[in-house]
Amino acid sequence: MLSLTALLNTNQSFSQENVIPENGNVGIGTGTTAPTARLQVAGSTRIDSTLTVNDSVVMATSARVGEDLKVDGNLYLPNIPQIDGLHDETILVSGADGITKKLTATALKDIVYLRNCDLAGGVVSSPSWANGPNKLFSECPEVLVAIGHSTPTRNLDVKGDIKASAHIWANSSISIGADMNTFSRLNIVNTNRTAVIQGNTVGNTQPYQRLMFFEYNNTDTKIMEVVNTTTGITPFALHSNGAMDIHNGTSRIFHLGTEGSLELRSGALQTFKVETDGMIRGRRMKLDLATWSDYVFEPTYQLMPLHEVEAFVKKEKHLPNVPSEQELVANGADVMEINKMLMEKVEELTLYLIQQNKDTEALKTQLEALKAQVVELEKTTK
């Protein structure tokens, strides 16, 4: 051992550098005990300038920092698996200004937690979890959690059913039967299901309930559009301006225009059209009915005498059993009922003509008899 006395008795000047031989250890305050390190101090050590350590510092018991402690790199505490049971102990915390400050453990109860994962980033399949106020969390950069299996491919990967008793919220999109997409908020691929979407409000007692409700504020919005991806044809389209089209795969068979027009087609043939001025165009029309006016020909039907018809028309200015002009203008006309009334009048006119023909034939008979009598009188007077 190279003793301190020998060091002090050297002929070297203290104004020069003092070098300890490479094969010697220096002990200060160790007494007769041989130092086990190149420099071993039994007691306090004071350094009034900068202490530079090229390798590392190992503290067997504890260290005290009287003033600020600055760490230029990362600070790792690998031998502290969990911060637990702390009360009034002092903890060093890095502030926003980069300075490490002293803070009590109780003041950190809401922000101190375990962080045991890859700090450099990447996917963590087996993270360490920690508890906070009303939460379970992990600060690992990309945590994949699996339920029901051990190979998650998403942040939460569940093999089996998911049931929620409250609201389900998604900030980006929801995909059913498909992977994520950037086109829509809800993406559904229908595989082995009768319907893509099923809505059921049976038992719903809320007023003004709706099976489907949409809101929009863009005038170019297409409220609904159905496209056949094989043919490129749009079988159904409903526009925000009120227009609606239906295509049967060969041609457009239905069109509702924005101005209120309506058109039905069968191929190139236009079968029905309602124009904007109310004009209805069609090729044929068939109306179902329960009764018709043939009751006029029943023996029990009371045909109004013509003199009574004359008196009624002079007073009311319309035929019996036919609405007046004022009624038709105010209430409109039922096409089927109007046709029935017209046929009633036609059948009544037929009865009047039959009766008139009978009267005419009787008069003709009487006239022929009178002619014969005149001829006989002329013969006797000659």
Backbone hydrogen bonds, N-H to C=O, Kabsch-Sander energy under -0.5 kcal/mol:
donor,donor_aa,acceptor,acceptor_aa,energy
2,L,25,N,-0.6
3,S,1,M,-0.8
7,L,3,S,-1.5
8,L,4,L,-2.0
9,N,5,T,-1.7
10,T,7,L,-0.8
16,Q,13,S,-1.7
19,V,17,E,-0.6
24,G,21,P,-1.5
26,V,38,R,-1.9
28,I,40,Q,-3.1
29,G,27,G,-0.5
33,T,30,T,-1.7
40,Q,26,V,-2.5
42,A,28,I,-3.1
43,G,41,V,-1.0
48,D,46,R,-0.5
52,T,50,T,-0.6
53,V,51,L,-0.5
54,N,52,T,-0.5
59,M,57,V,-0.5
60,A,58,V,-0.6
66,G,64,R,-0.6
72,D,70,K,-0.6
76,Y,74,N,-0.6
80,I,77,L,-1.4
84,D,82,Q,-0.9
91,I,103,L,-3.5
93,V,101,K,-3.2
95,G,99,I,-2.6
98,G,95,G,-1.7
100,T,69,L,-0.6
101,K,93,V,-3.6
103,L,91,I,-2.2
105,A,89,E,-1.9
106,T,87,H,-1.2
108,L,104,T,-0.6
108,L,105,A,-1.0
109,K,106,T,-1.0
111,I,108,L,-1.3
112,V,108,L,-2.4
113,Y,111,I,-0.6
119,L,117,C,-0.8
121,G,118,D,-1.4
124,V,142,E,-3.3
125,S,123,V,-0.5
128,S,116,N,-0.5
130,A,137,F,-2.6
132,G,135,K,-2.2
134,N,132,G,-0.6
135,K,132,G,-1.6
137,F,130,A,-2.4
142,E,122,G,-0.9
144,L,124,V,-1.8
145,V,143,V,-0.5
145,V,154,R,-0.5
145,V,155,N,-1.8
147,I,157,D,-2.4
157,D,145,V,-3.0
158,V,156,L,-0.5
159,K,147,I,-2.8
160,G,158,V,-0.8
169,W,167,H,-0.5
174,I,185,R,-3.1
176,I,187,N,-3.2
187,N,174,I,-2.6
189,V,176,I,-2.7
190,N,188,I,-0.6
191,T,189,V,-0.7
204,N,201,T,-2.3
205,T,203,G,-0.6
209,Q,206,Q,-0.7
219,T,217,N,-0.6
221,T,218,N,-1.8
223,I,221,T,-0.7
223,I,238,L,-0.9
224,M,238,L,-1.8
226,V,236,F,-2.9
227,V,225,E,-0.5
228,N,233,I,-3.1
229,T,227,V,-0.8
232,G,228,N,-2.8
236,F,226,V,-1.0
237,A,245,D,-1.9
238,L,224,M,-3.0
239,H,243,A,-2.7
240,S,221,T,-1.7
242,G,239,H,-1.6
244,M,256,L,-1.7
245,D,237,A,-2.2
246,I,254,F,-2.1
247,H,235,P,-2.4
248,N,251,S,-2.2
253,I,246,I,-1.8
253,I,251,S,-0.6
254,F,246,I,-1.6
255,H,263,E,-2.0
256,L,244,M,-2.8
257,G,255,H,-0.6
257,G,261,S,-2.4
260,G,257,G,-1.4
262,L,274,V,-2.0
263,E,255,H,-2.2
264,L,272,F,-3.1
265,R,253,I,-1.7
266,S,269,L,-3.1
269,L,266,S,-1.7
271,T,264,L,-1.7
271,T,269,L,-0.7
272,F,264,L,-1.7
273,K,281,R,-2.7
274,V,262,L,-3.0
275,E,273,K,-0.6
275,E,279,M,-3.2
278,G,275,E,-2.0
281,R,273,K,-3.7
281,R,279,M,-0.5
283,R,271,T,-1.0
295,Y,292,W,-0.6
296,V,293,S,-1.8
297,F,294,D,-1.6
298,E,295,Y,-1.4
301,Y,298,E,-1.7
303,L,301,Y,-1.0
304,M,302,Q,-0.5
308,E,305,P,-0.5
309,V,305,P,-2.0
310,E,306,L,-2.6
311,A,307,H,-1.9
312,F,308,E,-2.5
313,V,309,V,-2.6
314,K,310,E,-2.1
315,K,311,A,-1.6
316,E,312,F,-3.3
317,K,313,V,-1.7
322,V,319,L,-1.3
328,L,324,S,-2.2
329,V,325,E,-2.5
330,A,326,Q,-2.1
331,N,327,E,-2.9
332,G,328,L,-2.1
335,V,333,A,-0.7
338,I,334,D,-3.0
339,N,335,V,-2.4
340,K,336,M,-1.9
341,M,337,E,-2.6
342,L,338,I,-2.8
343,M,339,N,-2.3
344,E,340,K,-2.0
345,K,341,M,-2.1
346,V,342,L,-2.3
347,E,343,M,-2.7
348,E,344,E,-2.3
349,L,345,K,-2.7
350,T,346,V,-2.0
351,L,347,E,-2.1
352,Y,348,E,-2.7
353,L,349,L,-2.7
354,I,350,T,-2.5
355,Q,351,L,-2.7
356,Q,352,Y,-2.9
357,N,353,L,-2.8
358,K,354,I,-2.3
359,D,355,Q,-2.4
360,T,356,Q,-2.4
361,E,357,N,-2.7
362,A,358,K,-2.4
363,L,359,D,-2.3
364,K,360,T,-2.4
365,T,361,E,-2.1
366,Q,362,A,-2.3
367,L,363,L,-2.6
368,E,364,K,-2.3
369,A,365,T,-2.0
370,L,366,Q,-2.3
371,K,367,L,-2.3
372,A,368,E,-1.9
373,Q,369,A,-2.0
374,V,370,L,-2.2
375,V,371,K,-2.0
376,E,372,A,-1.9
377,L,373,Q,-2.2
378,E,374,V,-2.2
379,K,375,V,-1.5
380,T,376,E,-1.6
381,T,377,L,-1.3
382,K,379,K,-0.8
